[in-house]
Amino acid sequence: MPHVLIRELDPAVIKRLKLRARRHRRSLQAELKDVLEKASATSPADVIARIERVRAMFRRRRFSDSAVLIRRDRAR
């Protein structure tokens, strides 16, 4: 199987990936492999379809104006 080398990756990114790997109880290599496999399996059409499903779930709902809540919170 071919190898992949990524140069000059931000240390903060590596830290987050290590934390993610620890949460999933995997090695960093196993976590990166999983992330890359999932990313390559998701097509833009799949993402758009998922967004549309979520939009449909909330289409008929009414939400309060969050600015009112923010102002109320600031006034405390």
C-alpha angles and dihedrals in degrees: 000000000000121000127230124211121194115195130201097012113173110259090228089059091050090050092052091048091050090051090049091050091050091051090053091043093239137124116259089252093052091048093050091048090052093048092050094046092051093045093051092047094055113082123199088248090057091051092049091048091052092049090051091051091052091046090052090053091058101031098105097036124105120216129199121248105268091203089071091054092047092050091048091050093049091051092061 
